Amino acid sequence: MLPVYVSIASGSSLVFIVVVLNAMTKQQSRTVFFASLDDGHYLEYAATWLMAIGVFVAFLQTQFLMQRLVQDRYVEFGLFINIGIPRRIVGVLISLEQISHAATGGVIGILFGFMLLLAVSLSRDYVSPRPRDTALATAVAAIVPVIAVVPLAITLVMRLRQNRGGISRVR
């Protein structure tokens, strides 16, 4: 499962970094470009778009990865159903497993993002983010992977509740 955690962690650290960079860019553009006409706003808009794209990419990456993991294990789910475990319980177990993988990858990504932030802070041109911006980045980086898994978990539970199609008994 290490590749799964590393993959989710990379997406989560991307979210952490782009949220912190967005806050730092806005903070620096307001101080540096305050006297100029409107040059700082373009930099703020670019940082906001970079943040939105980073969050979207991390969301999709986590969703595709978890969907692939579920598809690779359909036979196991059918085996669980075959030995008598109710479909509802199998769906809940799989959903909890996906959410725990996403949360673990998110925490690893936050730690990786903090390490990158510390490495960047050694530069003399570094503008330190405010503590509330770092807290926001941590919260967003932890929530994005978990939210990405929720639609997959709901879809899986709905497919398991149906008797036709989807996951069924192993023959």
Secondary structure, DSSP 8 states (H G I E B T S, - for coil): -HHHHHHHHHHHHHHHHHHHHHHHHHHHHHHHSSSSSSHHHHHHHHHHHHHHHHHHHHHHHHHHHHHHHHHHTHHHHHHHHHTT--HHHHHHHHHHHHHHHHHHHHHHHHHHHHHHHHHHTTSTT-----HHHHHHHHHHHHHHHHHHHHHHHHHHHHHHH-SSSSS----
